[in-house]
Protein backbone atom coordinates (compact mmCIF):
# COMPACT_ATOMS: atom_id res chain seq x y z
CA UNK A 1 0.00 0.00 0.00
CA UNK A 2 2.84 2.33 0.95
CA UNK A 3 4.58 1.70 -2.39
CA UNK A 4 1.29 2.39 -4.23
CA UNK A 5 0.89 5.77 -2.48
CA UNK A 6 4.52 6.67 -3.28
CA UNK A 7 4.03 5.69 -6.93
CA UNK A 8 0.79 7.75 -7.18
CA UNK A 9 2.54 10.73 -5.56
CA UNK A 10 5.39 10.46 -8.07
CA UNK A 11 2.94 10.32 -11.01
CA UNK A 12 1.02 13.34 -9.65
CA UNK A 13 4.22 15.35 -9.19
CA UNK A 14 5.30 14.46 -12.76
CA UNK A 15 1.95 15.63 -14.12
CA UNK A 16 2.14 18.88 -12.12
CA UNK A 17 5.66 19.57 -13.38
CA UNK A 18 4.66 18.88 -17.00
CA UNK A 19 1.53 21.05 -16.72
CA UNK A 20 3.55 23.80 -15.04
CA UNK A 21 6.15 23.66 -17.83
CA UNK A 22 3.41 23.89 -20.45
CA UNK A 23 1.78 26.87 -18.71
CA UNK A 24 5.08 28.71 -18.57
CA UNK A 25 5.20 29.32 -22.32
CA UNK A 26 5.45 33.08 -22.54
CA UNK A 27 3.49 35.43 -24.74
CA UNK A 28 6.78 36.42 -26.43
CA UNK A 29 7.77 32.81 -27.28
CA UNK A 30 4.29 32.19 -28.72
CA UNK A 31 4.52 35.37 -30.83
CA UNK A 32 7.90 34.16 -32.13
CA UNK A 33 6.43 30.73 -32.96
CA UNK A 34 3.44 32.32 -34.72
CA UNK A 35 5.73 34.51 -36.86
CA UNK A 36 7.90 31.48 -37.74
CA UNK A 37 4.87 29.35 -38.70
CA UNK A 38 3.36 32.17 -40.77
CA UNK A 39 6.66 32.46 -42.63
CA UNK A 40 6.75 28.69 -43.30
CA UNK A 41 3.14 28.69 -44.54
CA UNK A 42 3.93 31.65 -46.81
CA UNK A 43 6.95 29.79 -48.24
CA UNK A 44 4.87 26.61 -48.73
CA UNK A 45 2.21 28.65 -50.58
CA UNK A 46 4.84 30.07 -52.94
CA UNK A 47 6.29 26.62 -53.62
CA UNK A 48 2.81 25.17 -54.18
CA UNK A 49 2.06 27.97 -56.62
CA UNK A 50 5.15 26.97 -58.61
CA UNK A 51 4.40 23.23 -58.55
CA UNK A 52 0.70 23.69 -59.41
CA UNK A 53 1.59 24.98 -62.89
CA UNK A 54 1.37 21.36 -63.95
CA UNK A 55 -2.25 20.15 -64.19
CA UNK A 56 -1.34 16.71 -62.85
CA UNK A 57 -1.14 16.26 -59.08
CA UNK A 58 2.27 15.06 -57.83
CA UNK A 59 3.63 13.55 -54.62
CA UNK A 60 5.60 16.77 -54.15
CA UNK A 61 2.40 18.81 -54.02
CA UNK A 62 0.80 16.37 -51.57
CA UNK A 63 3.87 16.50 -49.29
CA UNK A 64 3.88 20.30 -49.31
CA UNK A 65 0.14 20.49 -48.68
CA UNK A 66 0.47 17.99 -45.84
CA UNK A 67 3.27 20.06 -44.30
CA UNK A 68 1.26 23.26 -44.68
CA UNK A 69 -1.77 21.72 -42.94
CA UNK A 70 0.41 20.59 -40.01
CA UNK A 71 1.92 24.08 -39.73
CA UNK A 72 -1.56 25.60 -39.95
CA UNK A 73 -2.76 23.40 -37.08
CA UNK A 74 0.31 24.38 -35.01
CA UNK A 75 -0.45 28.03 -35.77
CA UNK A 76 -4.06 27.63 -34.58
CA UNK A 77 -2.81 25.91 -31.39
CA UNK A 78 -0.34 28.75 -30.76
CA UNK A 79 -3.12 31.33 -31.33
CA UNK A 80 -5.34 29.45 -28.85
CA UNK A 81 -2.57 29.45 -26.25
CA UNK A 82 -2.01 33.17 -26.72
CA UNK A 83 -5.76 33.87 -26.46
CA UNK A 84 -5.78 31.99 -23.12
CA UNK A 85 -2.83 34.07 -21.88
CA UNK A 86 -4.64 37.26 -22.91
CA UNK A 87 -7.83 36.07 -21.19
CA UNK A 88 -5.85 35.57 -17.98
CA UNK A 89 -4.20 38.99 -18.41
CA UNK A 90 -7.59 40.65 -19.02
CA UNK A 91 -9.08 39.00 -15.91
CA UNK A 92 -6.04 39.98 -13.86
CA UNK A 93 -6.21 43.55 -15.23
CA UNK A 94 -9.91 43.86 -14.35
CA UNK A 95 -9.21 42.58 -10.82
CA UNK A 96 -6.27 44.99 -10.45
CA UNK A 97 -8.40 47.95 -11.59
CA UNK A 98 -11.16 47.00 -9.11
CA UNK A 99 -8.58 46.66 -6.31
CA UNK A 100 -6.82 49.93 -7.21
CA UNK A 101 -10.11 51.83 -7.45
CA UNK A 102 -11.00 50.52 -3.97
CA UNK A 103 -7.60 51.64 -2.68
CA UNK A 104 -8.05 55.03 -4.39
CA UNK A 105 -11.46 55.47 -2.76
CA UNK A 106 -10.00 54.64 0.67
CA UNK A 107 -7.03 57.00 0.19
CA UNK A 108 -9.33 59.78 -1.02
CA UNK A 109 -11.56 59.33 2.05
CA UNK A 110 -8.56 59.48 4.40
CA UNK A 111 -7.22 62.53 2.61
CA UNK A 112 -10.63 64.27 2.80
CA UNK A 113 -10.64 63.82 6.61
CA UNK A 114 -7.11 65.27 6.81
CA UNK A 115 -8.13 68.26 4.69
CA UNK A 116 -11.21 68.81 6.87
CA UNK A 117 -9.11 68.69 10.03
CA UNK A 118 -6.49 71.01 8.51
CA UNK A 119 -9.24 73.47 7.47
CA UNK A 120 -10.57 73.65 11.04
CA UNK A 121 -7.05 74.34 12.32
CA UNK A 122 -5.88 76.35 9.35
CA UNK A 123 -4.72 79.58 10.99
CA UNK A 124 -1.19 80.14 12.20
CA UNK A 125 -2.69 81.50 15.43
CA UNK A 126 -4.45 78.16 16.14
CA UNK A 127 -1.15 76.27 15.69
CA UNK A 128 0.72 78.71 18.00
CA UNK A 129 -2.06 78.50 20.60
CA UNK A 130 -1.81 74.69 20.38
CA UNK A 131 1.98 74.91 21.03
CA UNK A 132 1.78 77.53 23.86
CA UNK A 133 -0.89 75.52 25.62
CA UNK A 134 1.76 72.85 26.32
CA UNK A 135 2.52 72.04 29.98
CA UNK A 136 6.30 71.97 29.41
CA UNK A 137 9.01 72.17 26.76
CA UNK A 138 8.94 68.42 26.09
CA UNK A 139 5.19 68.48 25.33
CA UNK A 140 5.67 71.56 23.12
CA UNK A 141 8.39 69.74 21.20
CA UNK A 142 6.14 66.68 20.78
CA UNK A 143 3.26 68.90 19.52
CA UNK A 144 5.59 70.67 17.08
CA UNK A 145 6.67 67.26 15.73
CA UNK A 146 3.00 66.24 15.42
CA UNK A 147 2.23 69.33 13.32
CA UNK A 148 5.21 68.58 11.03
CA UNK A 149 4.29 64.87 10.76
CA UNK A 150 0.69 65.79 9.93
CA UNK A 151 1.91 68.04 7.10
CA UNK A 152 4.25 65.28 5.83
CA UNK A 153 1.42 62.71 6.06
CA UNK A 154 -0.77 64.93 3.84
CA UNK A 155 1.99 65.13 1.24
CA UNK A 156 2.52 61.35 1.41
CA UNK A 157 -1.21 60.73 1.02
CA UNK A 158 -1.34 63.08 -1.98
CA UNK A 159 1.59 61.19 -3.58
CA UNK A 160 -0.12 57.84 -2.88
CA UNK A 161 -3.31 59.07 -4.54
CA UNK A 162 -1.34 60.39 -7.58
CA UNK A 163 0.61 57.10 -7.90
CA UNK A 164 -2.54 55.00 -7.56
CA UNK A 165 -4.29 57.07 -10.24
CA UNK A 166 -1.27 56.54 -12.53
CA UNK A 167 -1.42 52.78 -11.87
CA UNK A 168 -5.15 52.72 -12.66
CA UNK A 169 -4.55 54.60 -15.93
CA UNK A 170 -1.74 52.22 -16.84
CA UNK A 171 -3.86 49.14 -16.04
CA UNK A 172 -6.79 50.54 -18.04
CA UNK A 173 -4.51 51.15 -21.08
CA UNK A 174 -2.94 47.68 -20.79
CA UNK A 175 -6.42 46.14 -20.51
CA UNK A 176 -7.52 48.02 -23.65
CA UNK A 177 -4.45 46.76 -25.57
CA UNK A 178 -4.99 43.17 -24.39
CA UNK A 179 -8.64 43.27 -25.48
CA UNK A 180 -7.65 44.67 -28.90
CA UNK A 181 -4.99 41.98 -29.33
CA UNK A 182 -7.46 39.30 -28.22
CA UNK A 183 -9.97 40.50 -30.83
CA UNK A 184 -7.23 40.41 -33.52
CA UNK A 185 -6.17 36.89 -32.50
CA UNK A 186 -9.76 35.62 -32.50
CA UNK A 187 -10.16 36.99 -36.04
CA UNK A 188 -6.80 35.40 -37.02
CA UNK A 189 -7.86 32.10 -35.45
CA UNK A 190 -11.14 32.13 -37.42
CA UNK A 191 -9.28 32.88 -40.68
CA UNK A 192 -6.78 30.06 -39.98
CA UNK A 193 -9.61 27.60 -39.19
CA UNK A 194 -11.37 28.48 -42.48
CA UNK A 195 -8.07 28.08 -44.40
CA UNK A 196 -7.44 24.72 -42.67
CA UNK A 197 -10.85 23.36 -43.70
CA UNK A 198 -10.23 24.43 -47.31
CA UNK A 199 -6.70 22.96 -47.37
CA UNK A 200 -7.87 19.62 -45.94
CA UNK A 201 -10.49 19.43 -48.69
CA UNK A 202 -7.79 20.19 -51.31
CA UNK A 203 -5.49 17.53 -49.82
CA UNK A 204 -8.28 14.94 -49.84
CA UNK A 205 -8.94 15.70 -53.52
CA UNK A 206 -5.22 15.43 -54.36
CA UNK A 207 -4.82 12.14 -52.48
CA UNK A 208 -7.97 10.78 -54.18
CA UNK A 209 -6.48 11.65 -57.57
CA UNK A 210 -3.16 10.01 -56.74
CA UNK A 211 -4.87 6.89 -55.34
CA UNK A 212 -5.89 6.08 -58.92
CA UNK A 213 -2.24 5.34 -59.67
CA UNK A 214 -1.36 3.91 -56.25
CA UNK A 215 0.39 0.87 -57.73
CA UNK A 216 2.88 2.88 -59.80
CA UNK A 217 3.44 5.30 -56.87
CA UNK A 218 4.22 2.40 -54.53
CA UNK A 219 6.71 1.05 -57.03
CA UNK A 220 8.27 4.51 -57.45
CA UNK A 221 8.63 4.85 -53.66
CA UNK A 222 10.22 1.39 -53.42
CA UNK A 223 12.67 2.23 -56.24
CA UNK A 224 13.65 5.47 -54.49
CA UNK A 225 14.03 3.62 -51.18
CA UNK A 226 16.36 1.13 -52.86
CA UNK A 227 18.45 4.00 -54.28
CA UNK A 228 18.43 5.73 -50.88
CA UNK A 229 19.58 2.52 -49.19
CA UNK A 230 22.56 2.26 -51.57
CA UNK A 231 23.42 5.89 -50.94
CA UNK A 232 23.17 5.37 -47.16
CA UNK A 233 25.61 2.47 -47.49
CA UNK A 234 28.01 4.77 -49.37
CA UNK A 235 27.70 7.44 -46.63
CA UNK A 236 28.24 4.83 -43.88
CA UNK A 237 31.35 3.49 -45.63
CA UNK A 238 32.81 6.98 -46.22
CA UNK A 239 32.25 8.05 -42.60
CA UNK A 240 33.61 4.74 -41.27
CA UNK A 241 36.74 5.25 -43.38
CA UNK A 242 37.12 8.83 -42.10
CA UNK A 243 36.85 7.58 -38.51
CA UNK A 244 39.39 4.83 -39.18
CA UNK A 245 41.90 7.27 -40.75
CA UNK A 246 41.42 9.83 -37.97
CA UNK A 247 41.94 7.23 -35.26
CA UNK A 248 44.99 5.86 -37.05
CA UNK A 249 46.48 9.35 -37.43
CA UNK A 250 45.86 10.39 -33.81
CA UNK A 251 47.12 7.01 -32.49
CA UNK A 252 50.30 7.44 -34.53
CA UNK A 253 50.86 10.99 -33.22
CA UNK A 254 50.01 10.07 -29.63
CA UNK A 255 52.82 8.99 -27.29
CA UNK A 256 50.40 6.72 -25.42
CA UNK A 257 49.33 4.99 -28.62
CA UNK A 258 45.59 5.27 -27.91
CA UNK A 259 43.25 2.88 -29.71
CA UNK A 260 39.67 4.34 -29.79
CA UNK A 261 36.57 2.28 -30.58
CA UNK A 262 35.79 1.93 -34.33
CA UNK A 263 32.58 4.01 -34.04
CA UNK A 264 34.33 6.78 -32.06
CA UNK A 265 36.50 9.38 -33.71
CA UNK A 266 39.81 10.49 -32.19
CA UNK A 267 40.34 14.22 -32.70
CA UNK A 268 43.26 16.61 -32.83
CA UNK A 269 43.02 19.72 -30.58
CA UNK A 270 41.83 21.88 -33.50
CA UNK A 271 39.21 19.27 -34.48
CA UNK A 272 38.00 19.10 -30.87
CA UNK A 273 37.59 22.89 -30.87
CA UNK A 274 35.63 22.70 -34.13
CA UNK A 275 33.36 19.95 -32.74
CA UNK A 276 32.74 21.96 -29.56
CA UNK A 277 31.89 25.03 -31.61
CA UNK A 278 29.55 23.01 -33.84
CA UNK A 279 27.83 21.48 -30.79
CA UNK A 280 27.40 24.94 -29.21
CA UNK A 281 25.38 25.98 -32.28
CA UNK A 282 22.66 23.37 -31.74
CA UNK A 283 19.37 25.05 -32.67
CA UNK A 284 21.22 27.94 -34.35
CA UNK A 285 22.71 26.40 -37.51
CA UNK A 286 21.69 28.20 -40.74
CA UNK A 287 19.44 26.33 -43.16
CA UNK A 288 21.19 24.43 -45.98
CA UNK A 289 19.06 26.42 -48.47
CA UNK A 290 18.14 30.10 -48.31
CA UNK A 291 14.39 29.47 -48.64
CA UNK A 292 12.49 26.28 -47.96
CA UNK A 293 10.23 24.14 -45.79
CA UNK A 294 10.73 20.64 -44.38
CA UNK A 295 8.61 18.43 -46.66
CA UNK A 296 9.66 15.14 -45.02
CA UNK A 297 10.88 15.02 -41.42
CA UNK A 298 13.40 12.77 -39.66
CA UNK A 299 12.43 9.18 -38.78
CA UNK A 300 9.80 6.68 -39.95
CA UNK A 301 6.67 7.81 -41.83
CA UNK A 302 3.72 6.17 -43.52
CA UNK A 303 3.12 7.39 -47.06
CA UNK A 304 0.22 9.85 -47.47
CA UNK A 305 -0.97 7.80 -50.46
CA UNK A 306 -0.59 4.25 -49.17
CA UNK A 307 -0.36 3.01 -45.58
CA UNK A 308 1.30 -0.12 -46.99
CA UNK A 309 4.51 1.84 -47.60
CA UNK A 310 6.68 3.08 -44.72
CA UNK A 311 9.53 5.48 -45.43
CA UNK A 312 12.56 5.85 -43.14
CA UNK A 313 14.32 9.20 -43.39
CA UNK A 314 17.82 9.51 -41.88
CA UNK A 315 17.66 13.27 -42.34
CA UNK A 316 15.15 15.80 -43.62
CA UNK A 317 13.92 16.69 -47.11
CA UNK A 318 13.63 20.44 -47.70
CA UNK A 319 11.38 21.68 -50.51
CA UNK A 320 12.79 24.83 -52.08
CA UNK A 321 12.59 27.00 -55.19
CA UNK A 322 13.90 26.01 -58.61
CA UNK A 323 17.63 26.79 -59.17
CA UNK A 324 18.18 26.93 -55.38
CA UNK A 325 21.73 26.57 -54.08
CA UNK A 326 22.74 24.21 -51.27
CA UNK A 327 24.71 25.98 -48.51
CA UNK A 328 27.19 24.62 -45.99
CA UNK A 329 25.69 24.96 -42.48
CA UNK A 330 29.06 25.27 -40.68
CA UNK A 331 32.75 25.57 -41.48
CA UNK A 332 34.48 22.29 -42.24
CA UNK A 333 36.26 20.15 -44.81
CA UNK A 334 34.73 18.30 -47.78
CA UNK A 335 35.50 14.60 -47.31
CA UNK A 336 33.62 13.28 -50.33
CA UNK A 337 31.64 14.20 -53.44
CA UNK A 338 29.68 11.15 -54.64
CA UNK A 339 27.23 10.43 -57.46
CA UNK A 340 24.83 7.69 -56.31
CA UNK A 341 22.67 8.05 -59.43
CA UNK A 342 22.61 9.88 -62.77
CA UNK A 343 20.50 12.74 -61.37
CA UNK A 344 21.91 12.89 -57.86
CA UNK A 345 25.17 14.26 -56.48
CA UNK A 346 25.94 14.06 -52.76
CA UNK A 347 28.45 16.07 -50.71
CA UNK A 348 29.75 15.03 -47.28
CA UNK A 349 31.41 17.66 -45.08
CA UNK A 350 33.25 16.98 -41.84
CA UNK A 351 33.10 19.35 -38.82
CA UNK A 352 35.34 17.69 -36.23
CA UNK A 353 33.43 14.51 -35.30
CA UNK A 354 30.21 15.84 -36.90
CA UNK A 355 29.28 15.21 -40.54
CA UNK A 356 26.70 16.97 -42.73
CA UNK A 357 25.34 15.36 -45.90
CA UNK A 358 23.78 17.29 -48.82
CA UNK A 359 22.24 15.26 -51.65
CA UNK A 360 19.80 15.46 -54.57
CA UNK A 361 22.09 17.97 -56.26
CA UNK A 362 22.55 18.61 -59.99
CA UNK A 363 25.96 20.21 -59.59
CA UNK A 364 28.73 20.32 -56.98
CA UNK A 365 30.76 23.53 -56.58
CA UNK A 366 33.35 21.92 -54.25
CA UNK A 367 35.80 19.03 -54.33
CA UNK A 368 37.21 16.57 -51.82
CA UNK A 369 39.67 18.29 -49.45
CA UNK A 370 38.20 21.80 -49.92
CA UNK A 371 37.81 23.89 -46.77
CA UNK A 372 34.36 25.45 -46.67
CA UNK A 373 32.84 28.24 -44.60
CA UNK A 374 29.38 28.74 -43.08
CA UNK A 375 26.69 29.58 -45.69
CA UNK A 376 29.08 28.95 -48.61
CA UNK A 377 27.23 27.72 -51.70
CA UNK A 378 28.37 24.15 -52.41
CA UNK A 379 25.99 22.96 -55.15
CA UNK A 380 22.78 23.38 -57.13
CA UNK A 381 19.65 21.54 -55.94
CA UNK A 382 18.07 19.10 -58.42
CA UNK A 383 14.55 19.77 -59.79
CA UNK A 384 12.48 16.65 -60.45
CA UNK A 385 10.23 17.58 -63.40
CA UNK A 386 8.06 14.47 -63.11
CA UNK A 387 7.36 15.18 -59.43
CA UNK A 388 7.23 18.93 -59.92
CA UNK A 389 9.53 19.60 -56.98
CA UNK A 390 12.95 20.98 -56.07
CA UNK A 391 14.06 19.22 -52.90
CA UNK A 392 17.32 18.94 -50.96
CA UNK A 393 18.04 15.93 -48.77
CA UNK A 394 20.05 16.95 -45.69
CA UNK A 395 21.53 14.72 -42.99
CA UNK A 396 23.48 15.31 -39.80
CA UNK A 397 25.64 12.75 -38.02
CA UNK A 398 27.98 12.58 -35.07
CA UNK A 399 30.38 9.78 -35.86
CA UNK A 400 28.16 6.93 -37.07
CA UNK A 401 25.05 8.15 -35.20
CA UNK A 402 22.30 9.90 -37.21
CA UNK A 403 20.82 13.04 -35.59
CA UNK A 404 17.56 14.90 -36.21
CA UNK A 405 18.59 17.98 -38.24
CA UNK A 406 15.40 19.89 -37.29
CA UNK A 407 16.67 20.11 -33.69
CA UNK A 408 19.94 21.68 -34.88
CA UNK A 409 18.70 24.11 -37.53
CA UNK A 410 17.62 27.61 -36.56
CA UNK A 411 13.86 28.10 -36.17
C-alpha positions in Angstrom: 0.0 0.0 0.0 2.8 2.3 0.9 4.6 1.7 -2.4 1.3 2.4 -4.2 0.9 5.8 -2.5 4.5 6.7 -3.3 4.0 5.7 -6.9 0.8 7.7 -7.2 2.5 10.7 -5.6 5.4 10.5 -8.1 2.9 10.3 -11.0 1.0 13.3 -9.7 4.2 15.3 -9.2 5.3 14.5 -12.8 2.0 15.6 -14.1 2.1 18.9 -12.1 5.7 19.6 -13.4 4.7 18.9 -17.0 1.5 21.1 -16.7 3.6 23.8 -15.0 6.2 23.7 -17.8 3.4 23.9 -20.5 1.8 26.9 -18.7 5.1 28.7 -18.6 5.2 29.3 -22.3 5.4 33.1 -22.5 3.5 35.4 -24.7 6.8 36.4 -26.4 7.8 32.8 -27.3 4.3 32.2 -28.7 4.5 35.4 -30.8 7.9 34.2 -32.1 6.4 30.7 -33.0 3.4 32.3 -34.7 5.7 34.5 -36.9 7.9 31.5 -37.7 4.9 29.3 -38.7 3.4 32.2 -40.8 6.7 32.5 -42.6 6.7 28.7 -43.3 3.1 28.7 -44.5 3.9 31.6 -46.8 7.0 29.8 -48.2 4.9 26.6 -48.7 2.2 28.6 -50.6 4.8 30.1 -52.9 6.3 26.6 -53.6 2.8 25.2 -54.2 2.1 28.0 -56.6 5.2 27.0 -58.6 4.4 23.2 -58.6 0.7 23.7 -59.4 1.6 25.0 -62.9 1.4 21.4 -63.9 -2.2 20.2 -64.2 -1.3 16.7 -62.9 -1.1 16.3 -59.1 2.3 15.1 -57.8 3.6 13.5 -54.6 5.6 16.8 -54.2 2.4 18.8 -54.0 0.8 16.4 -51.6 3.9 16.5 -49.3 3.9 20.3 -49.3 0.1 20.5 -48.7 0.5 18.0 -45.8 3.3 20.1 -44.3 1.3 23.3 -44.7 -1.8 21.7 -42.9 0.4 20.6 -40.0 1.9 24.1 -39.7 -1.6 25.6 -40.0 -2.8 23.4 -37.1 0.3 24.4 -35.0 -0.4 28.0 -35.8 -4.1 27.6 -34.6 -2.8 25.9 -31.4 -0.3 28.8 -30.8 -3.1 31.3 -31.3 -5.3 29.5 -28.9 -2.6 29.4 -26.3 -2.0 33.2 -26.7 -5.8 33.9 -26.5 -5.8 32.0 -23.1 -2.8 34.1 -21.9 -4.6 37.3 -22.9 -7.8 36.1 -21.2 -5.8 35.6 -18.0 -4.2 39.0 -18.4 -7.6 40.6 -19.0 -9.1 39.0 -15.9 -6.0 40.0 -13.9 -6.2 43.5 -15.2 -9.9 43.9 -14.4 -9.2 42.6 -10.8 -6.3 45.0 -10.4 -8.4 48.0 -11.6 -11.2 47.0 -9.1 -8.6 46.7 -6.3 -6.8 49.9 -7.2 -10.1 51.8 -7.4 -11.0 50.5 -4.0 -7.6 51.6 -2.7 -8.1 55.0 -4.4 -11.5 55.5 -2.8 -10.0 54.6 0.7 -7.0 57.0 0.2 -9.3 59.8 -1.0 -11.6 59.3 2.0 -8.6 59.5 4.4 -7.2 62.5 2.6 -10.6 64.3 2.8 -10.6 63.8 6.6 -7.1 65.3 6.8 -8.1 68.3 4.7 -11.2 68.8 6.9 -9.1 68.7 10.0 -6.5 71.0 8.5 -9.2 73.5 7.5 -10.6 73.7 11.0 -7.0 74.3 12.3 -5.9 76.4 9.4 -4.7 79.6 11.0 -1.2 80.1 12.2 -2.7 81.5 15.4 -4.4 78.2 16.1 -1.2 76.3 15.7 0.7 78.7 18.0 -2.1 78.5 20.6 -1.8 74.7 20.4 2.0 74.9 21.0 1.8 77.5 23.9 -0.9 75.5 25.6 1.8 72.8 26.3 2.5 72.0 30.0 6.3 72.0 29.4 9.0 72.2 26.8 8.9 68.4 26.1 5.2 68.5 25.3 5.7 71.6 23.1 8.4 69.7 21.2 6.1 66.7 20.8 3.3 68.9 19.5 5.6 70.7 17.1 6.7 67.3 15.7 3.0 66.2 15.4 2.2 69.3 13.3 5.2 68.6 11.0 4.3 64.9 10.8 0.7 65.8 9.9 1.9 68.0 7.1 4.2 65.3 5.8 1.4 62.7 6.1 -0.8 64.9 3.8 2.0 65.1 1.2 2.5 61.4 1.4 -1.2 60.7 1.0 -1.3 63.1 -2.0 1.6 61.2 -3.6 -0.1 57.8 -2.9 -3.3 59.1 -4.5 -1.3 60.4 -7.6 0.6 57.1 -7.9 -2.5 55.0 -7.6 -4.3 57.1 -10.2 -1.3 56.5 -12.5 -1.4 52.8 -11.9 -5.2 52.7 -12.7 -4.6 54.6 -15.9 -1.7 52.2 -16.8 -3.9 49.1 -16.0 -6.8 50.5 -18.0 -4.5 51.2 -21.1 -2.9 47.7 -20.8 -6.4 46.1 -20.5 -7.5 48.0 -23.7 -4.4 46.8 -25.6 -5.0 43.2 -24.4 -8.6 43.3 -25.5 -7.7 44.7 -28.9 -5.0 42.0 -29.3 -7.5 39.3 -28.2 -10.0 40.5 -30.8 -7.2 40.4 -33.5 -6.2 36.9 -32.5 -9.8 35.6 -32.5 -10.2 37.0 -36.0 -6.8 35.4 -37.0 -7.9 32.1 -35.5 -11.1 32.1 -37.4 -9.3 32.9 -40.7 -6.8 30.1 -40.0 -9.6 27.6 -39.2 -11.4 28.5 -42.5 -8.1 28.1 -44.4 -7.4 24.7 -42.7 -10.9 23.4 -43.7 -10.2 24.4 -47.3 -6.7 23.0 -47.4 -7.9 19.6 -45.9 -10.5 19.4 -48.7 -7.8 20.2 -51.3 -5.5 17.5 -49.8 -8.3 14.9 -49.8 -8.9 15.7 -53.5 -5.2 15.4 -54.4 -4.8 12.1 -52.5 -8.0 10.8 -54.2 -6.5 11.7 -57.6 -3.2 10.0 -56.7 -4.9 6.9 -55.3 -5.9 6.1 -58.9 -2.2 5.3 -59.7 -1.4 3.9 -56.2 0.4 0.9 -57.7 2.9 2.9 -59.8 3.4 5.3 -56.9 4.2 2.4 -54.5 6.7 1.0 -57.0 8.3 4.5 -57.5 8.6 4.9 -53.7 10.2 1.4 -53.4 12.7 2.2 -56.2 13.6 5.5 -54.5 14.0 3.6 -51.2 16.4 1.1 -52.9 18.4 4.0 -54.3 18.4 5.7 -50.9 19.6 2.5 -49.2 22.6 2.3 -51.6 23.4 5.9 -50.9 23.2 5.4 -47.2 25.6 2.5 -47.5 28.0 4.8 -49.4 27.7 7.4 -46.6 28.2 4.8 -43.9 31.4 3.5 -45.6 32.8 7.0 -46.2 32.2 8.1 -42.6 33.6 4.7 -41.3 36.7 5.3 -43.4 37.1 8.8 -42.1 36.8 7.6 -38.5 39.4 4.8 -39.2 41.9 7.3 -40.7 41.4 9.8 -38.0 41.9 7.2 -35.3 45.0 5.9 -37.1 46.5 9.4 -37.4 45.9 10.4 -33.8 47.1 7.0 -32.5 50.3 7.4 -34.5 50.9 11.0 -33.2 50.0 10.1 -29.6 52.8 9.0 -27.3 50.4 6.7 -25.4 49.3 5.0 -28.6 45.6 5.3 -27.9 43.3 2.9 -29.7 39.7 4.3 -29.8 36.6 2.3 -30.6 35.8 1.9 -34.3 32.6 4.0 -34.0 34.3 6.8 -32.1 36.5 9.4 -33.7 39.8 10.5 -32.2 40.3 14.2 -32.7 43.3 16.6 -32.8 43.0 19.7 -30.6 41.8 21.9 -33.5 39.2 19.3 -34.5 38.0 19.1 -30.9 37.6 22.9 -30.9 35.6 22.7 -34.1 33.4 19.9 -32.7 32.7 22.0 -29.6 31.9 25.0 -31.6 29.5 23.0 -33.8 27.8 21.5 -30.8 27.4 24.9 -29.2 25.4 26.0 -32.3 22.7 23.4 -31.7 19.4 25.1 -32.7 21.2 27.9 -34.3 22.7 26.4 -37.5 21.7 28.2 -40.7 19.4 26.3 -43.2 21.2 24.4 -46.0 19.1 26.4 -48.5 18.1 30.1 -48.3 14.4 29.5 -48.6 12.5 26.3 -48.0 10.2 24.1 -45.8 10.7 20.6 -44.4 8.6 18.4 -46.7 9.7 15.1 -45.0 10.9 15.0 -41.4 13.4 12.8 -39.7 12.4 9.2 -38.8 9.8 6.7 -40.0 6.7 7.8 -41.8 3.7 6.2 -43.5 3.1 7.4 -47.1 0.2 9.9 -47.5 -1.0 7.8 -50.5 -0.6 4.3 -49.2 -0.4 3.0 -45.6 1.3 -0.1 -47.0 4.5 1.8 -47.6 6.7 3.1 -44.7 9.5 5.5 -45.4 12.6 5.9 -43.1 14.3 9.2 -43.4 17.8 9.5 -41.9 17.7 13.3 -42.3 15.1 15.8 -43.6 13.9 16.7 -47.1 13.6 20.4 -47.7 11.4 21.7 -50.5 12.8 24.8 -52.1 12.6 27.0 -55.2 13.9 26.0 -58.6 17.6 26.8 -59.2 18.2 26.9 -55.4 21.7 26.6 -54.1 22.7 24.2 -51.3 24.7 26.0 -48.5 27.2 24.6 -46.0 25.7 25.0 -42.5 29.1 25.3 -40.7 32.7 25.6 -41.5 34.5 22.3 -42.2 36.3 20.1 -44.8 34.7 18.3 -47.8 35.5 14.6 -47.3 33.6 13.3 -50.3 31.6 14.2 -53.4 29.7 11.2 -54.6 27.2 10.4 -57.5 24.8 7.7 -56.3 22.7 8.0 -59.4 22.6 9.9 -62.8 20.5 12.7 -61.4 21.9 12.9 -57.9 25.2 14.3 -56.5 25.9 14.1 -52.8 28.4 16.1 -50.7 29.7 15.0 -47.3 31.4 17.7 -45.1 33.2 17.0 -41.8 33.1 19.4 -38.8 35.3 17.7 -36.2 33.4 14.5 -35.3 30.2 15.8 -36.9 29.3 15.2 -40.5 26.7 17.0 -42.7 25.3 15.4 -45.9 23.8 17.3 -48.8 22.2 15.3 -51.6 19.8 15.5 -54.6 22.1 18.0 -56.3 22.6 18.6 -60.0 26.0 20.2 -59.6 28.7 20.3 -57.0 30.8 23.5 -56.6 33.4 21.9 -54.3 35.8 19.0 -54.3 37.2 16.6 -51.8 39.7 18.3 -49.5 38.2 21.8 -49.9 37.8 23.9 -46.8 34.4 25.4 -46.7 32.8 28.2 -44.6 29.4 28.7 -43.1 26.7 29.6 -45.7 29.1 29.0 -48.6 27.2 27.7 -51.7 28.4 24.2 -52.4 26.0 23.0 -55.1 22.8 23.4 -57.1 19.6 21.5 -55.9 18.1 19.1 -58.4 14.6 19.8 -59.8 12.5 16.7 -60.4 10.2 17.6 -63.4 8.1 14.5 -63.1 7.4 15.2 -59.4 7.2 18.9 -59.9 9.5 19.6 -57.0 12.9 21.0 -56.1 14.1 19.2 -52.9 17.3 18.9 -51.0 18.0 15.9 -48.8 20.0 17.0 -45.7 21.5 14.7 -43.0 23.5 15.3 -39.8 25.6 12.8 -38.0 28.0 12.6 -35.1 30.4 9.8 -35.9 28.2 6.9 -37.1 25.0 8.2 -35.2 22.3 9.9 -37.2 20.8 13.0 -35.6 17.6 14.9 -36.2 18.6 18.0 -38.2 15.4 19.9 -37.3 16.7 20.1 -33.7 19.9 21.7 -34.9 18.7 24.1 -37.5 17.6 27.6 -36.6 13.9 28.1 -36.2 
